[in-house]
Amino acid sequence: MWIKNLCVFQSPEPFAFSAAELEEYLDATRCPKITSQALSVEGFVPPLKDQAAMLHIGEGLLYCVYQETARLLPGAVVKEELEERVLEIEAKEGRRPGRKERADLKDEITFELMPRAFTRSRRTHLLIDTLRHRVLIDSASDTRAEQALSMLRKAVGSLPVTRPTANISPATQMSAWLKDPAQLPAGFTLGDRCELKSTSDEGASVRFTAVDLSREEILAHLETDMQVVKLNLVWNDEFEFDLTDTLQLKRIKPLDIAQDNLDNLRDDDALAELMARISLQNGLLRTVLDRLYQHFEATE
C-alpha cells in the first residue's frame, strides 16, 4: 500500500475512543452485501480480505478501510428503454406520455433493470494518527474523502475534526517559492510541475508539467494577476507530491530512496509487510505535515 492522495482532517483534542473501541465501532458498521434493488451500500471492511480484523494498529496509527458498493446502471441504457416504451404507447394509444408519466416509466425501468446491473466496490484507506490527532484519507476526491469521514463519524458517534486552516496564504507563499526557491523550508525543493490561476473573476488557469519551473515564461505569469494554486515539491529526495492551496497533498510518489526502503520491506507475513509500509510512509507524511503546518501556521 502507498497513499497517493491525501485529504487531512485535524482534531484539536486527542480522540475519545481507544483502538479496542474503534474495532467494535467499525465491526458494527460493516459494509453489507448489496441487495438486488439497492443503488448503493457503504461501511467498513477488513483491510486484509483473509483476516477478520477491522482495524490494524502500529506506531500511533489506526488503519481501517471504508468501502462503497454501487450498482452500475448507465443512464443511456435507461434512456434507450424509456424511448422504446414511449414509442410503444404512441403506437398503441396515439398519444405521447407527459412528463409525470415519463418519470414514472423511468422509475419502473430502473426497478426492473437494477437486479441485472453490475456492481462495483471502491475502497478508501483511512489512517488515524493518534499522536497528531489527524485523520488521513487517501482520496483524490474531496467529496469521497468527506463521504468516508462521514461514515467514520457515524461509526464512532462523534468526531470533531476539520480541515486545517492556514493563517499564511498557501497560494501567496507558493508563488513566492516559485519566484525564489531559496525561501522553501528546509528539506523541500521544487519539483517539475505547477498550476497557476488568475485572481480575477475570469479564473483563467495554466498548468506546466515536466519542465524547469525557473523558466522565464512561467515566472512571467506571476507578474500578471496569477498565483500558484498547486506546486510540485520534493521532500529530502524521498518522495514528491503536489501541494494545493488548501494544504492537501496530491500525486504522492516515492522516489528512489523511499522506493528502495519499500522494496526491502517484503515479508511472507502480509499483515507485517502492510503495517511496515504504512509505518514508513506515515513517518514521512507526519514529518512533512508537521513542517508545512508549522510554516503556514495552520490551525484546526
C-alpha positions in Angstrom: 0.0 0.0 0.0 1.1 3.5 -0.8 -1.1 6.6 -0.2 -1.3 8.5 -3.4 -3.6 11.4 -2.5 -4.1 12.8 1.0 -7.0 14.7 2.5 -6.2 15.7 6.1 -8.6 16.4 8.9 -7.4 17.6 12.3 -8.8 17.4 15.8 -7.8 20.0 18.5 -8.0 17.3 21.1 -7.0 13.6 21.4 -9.5 11.2 20.0 -12.0 10.0 22.6 -12.0 6.3 21.5 -9.5 3.6 22.1 -8.3 1.1 19.5 -10.4 -1.6 21.0 -13.5 0.6 21.0 -12.9 1.6 17.4 -12.6 -2.0 16.4 -16.1 -2.6 17.8 -17.5 0.5 16.2 -16.1 -0.5 12.7 -17.4 -4.0 13.1 -20.9 -2.6 13.9 -20.8 -0.6 10.7 -19.6 -3.2 8.2 -20.4 -2.6 4.6 -23.3 -5.0 3.9 -23.8 -7.0 0.8 -25.8 -5.0 -1.8 -29.4 -6.2 -2.4 -31.0 -6.5 -5.8 -32.8 -3.2 -5.5 -30.2 -1.1 -3.6 -28.5 1.6 -5.5 -25.5 1.5 -3.1 -24.4 0.4 0.3 -21.4 1.6 2.4 -19.5 0.8 5.5 -16.2 -0.6 6.7 -14.4 -3.8 5.6 -11.3 -5.7 6.9 -8.2 -4.2 5.4 -7.0 -7.7 4.6 -9.6 -9.8 3.0 -8.4 -13.1 4.5 -8.5 -11.6 8.1 -11.4 -10.7 10.3 -9.8 -7.7 12.0 -11.4 -4.4 11.0 -8.5 -2.3 12.4 -4.7 -2.6 12.3 -2.5 -0.8 14.8 1.1 0.4 14.6 3.2 3.2 15.9 0.4 5.6 16.9 -1.6 4.7 13.8 -5.0 3.1 13.4 -5.6 1.8 9.9 -9.0 1.0 8.5 -10.8 0.8 5.1 -14.1 2.3 4.0 -16.0 0.7 1.1 -18.9 1.7 -1.0 -20.6 -0.8 -3.3 -22.8 0.6 -6.0 -24.9 -0.8 -8.9 -23.9 0.5 -12.3 -26.9 1.2 -14.4 -25.8 3.6 -17.2 -28.2 6.4 -17.9 -28.0 5.7 -21.6 -29.5 2.2 -21.1 -32.4 3.6 -19.1 -32.9 6.4 -21.7 -33.0 3.9 -24.6 -35.5 1.7 -22.9 -37.6 4.7 -21.9 -37.8 5.9 -25.5 -38.8 2.4 -26.7 -41.7 2.3 -24.2 -42.8 5.9 -25.1 -42.9 4.8 -28.8 -45.0 1.8 -27.9 -47.5 3.9 -26.1 -47.7 6.3 -29.0 -48.3 3.4 -31.4 -50.9 1.7 -29.3 -52.7 4.7 -27.8 -52.0 7.5 -30.3 -50.6 9.8 -27.6 -47.3 10.8 -26.2 -46.8 10.4 -22.5 -46.4 13.6 -20.4 -43.6 14.5 -18.1 -45.0 12.8 -15.0 -45.8 9.6 -16.8 -42.3 9.5 -18.4 -40.9 9.9 -14.9 -43.0 7.0 -13.6 -41.9 4.9 -16.6 -38.2 5.7 -15.8 -38.6 4.6 -12.2 -40.3 1.4 -13.4 -37.5 0.7 -15.8 -34.8 1.4 -13.2 -36.6 -1.0 -10.8 -36.7 -3.7 -13.4 -33.1 -3.4 -14.6 -31.5 -2.9 -11.2 -31.2 -6.6 -10.3 -29.3 -7.2 -13.6 -26.9 -4.3 -13.1 -23.2 -4.9 -12.4 -21.8 -3.8 -9.1 -18.6 -2.0 -8.3 -16.8 -1.7 -5.0 -14.5 1.2 -4.2 -12.2 1.1 -1.1 -10.8 4.1 0.6 -7.9 3.9 3.1 -8.0 5.8 6.3 -5.1 6.4 8.7 -5.9 7.8 12.2 -2.8 9.3 13.6 -3.4 9.3 17.3 -0.1 11.1 18.0 -1.1 14.2 15.9 -4.9 13.8 16.2 -5.3 13.6 12.5 -7.4 11.6 10.1 -5.6 11.0 6.8 -7.8 9.8 4.0 -6.3 8.5 0.7 -8.6 10.1 -1.9 -8.1 12.4 -4.9 -11.8 13.5 -4.5 -12.7 15.8 -1.6 -16.3 14.6 -1.9 -15.3 11.0 -1.5 -13.0 11.9 1.4 -15.9 13.6 3.1 -18.1 10.6 2.4 -15.6 8.3 4.2 -15.2 10.7 7.1 -19.0 10.9 7.4 -19.1 7.1 7.8 -16.4 7.2 10.4 -18.3 9.8 12.3 -21.4 7.6 12.1 -19.4 4.7 13.4 -17.8 6.4 16.5 -20.8 8.7 17.2 -18.8 12.0 17.4 -15.6 13.1 15.6 -14.8 16.8 15.9 -12.3 17.1 13.1 -12.0 19.8 10.4 -9.6 20.7 7.6 -6.6 22.6 8.8 -6.8 26.4 8.2 -3.7 28.3 7.1 -3.1 31.7 8.6 -0.5 32.3 5.9 -1.9 32.1 2.4 -0.6 29.0 0.7 -1.1 30.5 -2.7 0.8 33.6 -1.8 3.6 31.5 -0.2 3.9 29.0 -3.1 4.1 31.9 -5.5 7.0 33.3 -3.5 8.7 29.9 -3.5 8.4 29.7 -7.3 10.0 33.1 -7.6 12.7 32.3 -5.1 13.2 28.6 -4.2 15.6 29.6 -1.5 12.6 30.6 0.6 11.4 27.0 0.7 11.5 25.4 4.2 14.5 23.2 4.9 14.2 19.8 3.3 11.9 20.9 0.5 12.9 21.5 -3.1 10.9 22.4 -6.2 9.7 19.7 -8.5 8.7 20.0 -12.1 5.1 20.9 -12.3 2.7 23.6 -11.1 -0.7 25.2 -11.7 -1.3 28.9 -11.7 -4.7 30.6 -11.6 -5.9 34.1 -12.2 -7.1 36.1 -9.2 -9.6 37.9 -11.4 -13.2 36.9 -11.9 -12.4 35.1 -15.2 -10.4 32.5 -13.3 -8.1 31.6 -16.1 -5.6 28.9 -15.3 -2.4 27.4 -16.8 -0.5 24.2 -16.0 3.1 23.3 -16.5 4.3 19.7 -16.4 7.7 18.1 -16.6 9.5 21.5 -17.0 12.1 23.6 -15.3 9.9 25.8 -13.1 12.5 28.6 -13.2 11.8 29.3 -16.9 11.1 32.9 -17.6 7.8 32.3 -19.3 6.5 30.6 -16.2 7.6 33.3 -13.8 6.2 35.9 -16.1 2.7 34.8 -15.2 3.3 35.8 -11.6 3.9 39.3 -12.8 0.3 39.5 -14.1 -2.7 38.5 -11.9 -1.8 34.9 -11.5 -0.7 32.9 -8.4 0.3 29.4 -7.7 -2.6 27.1 -6.6 -0.7 23.8 -6.9 3.0 23.2 -6.7 5.1 20.0 -7.0 7.5 19.6 -4.1 10.2 17.1 -3.2 10.9 16.1 0.4 14.5 15.1 1.1 14.8 13.3 -2.2 12.5 10.6 -0.7 9.1 11.4 -2.2 7.4 14.1 -4.2 3.8 15.5 -4.0 1.7 18.3 -5.3 0.8 20.8 -2.5 -2.6 22.6 -3.1 -3.7 25.9 -1.9 -6.0 24.1 0.6 -3.0 22.3 2.1 -3.9 18.9 0.6 -1.2 16.6 -0.8 -1.9 15.1 -4.2 0.0 12.7 -6.5 2.3 11.4 -3.8 5.0 9.3 -5.3 8.1 7.6 -3.7 11.4 8.4 -5.1 14.5 6.2 -5.2 15.4 6.3 -1.5 11.8 5.7 -0.3 11.2 3.1 -3.0 14.3 1.1 -2.1 13.1 1.2 1.6 9.7 -0.1 0.4 11.3 -2.9 -1.7 13.3 -4.0 1.4 10.1 -4.5 3.4 8.9 -7.6 1.6 7.7 -10.2 4.1 5.9 -13.5 3.9 3.5 -12.2 6.6 1.1 -10.0 4.6 0.0 -8.0 7.7 3.5 -7.4 8.9 4.5 -6.1 5.4 1.4 -3.9 5.1 2.0 -2.3 8.5 5.7 -1.8 7.8 4.8 0.0 4.6 2.2 2.2 6.3 4.6 3.0 9.1 7.3 4.0 6.7 5.1 6.3 4.7 3.3 7.8 7.7 6.7 8.6 9.3 7.5 10.7 6.1 4.0 12.2 5.9 3.9 13.1 9.6 7.2 15.0 9.4 6.1 16.8 6.2 2.7 17.8 7.6 4.3 19.0 10.8 6.7 21.2 8.8 4.1 22.5 6.5 1.5 23.2 9.2 4.2 25.0 11.3 5.2 27.1 8.3 1.7 28.1 7.3 0.6 28.4 11.0 -2.2 26.0 10.3 -4.9 25.6 13.0 -7.8 23.3 13.5 
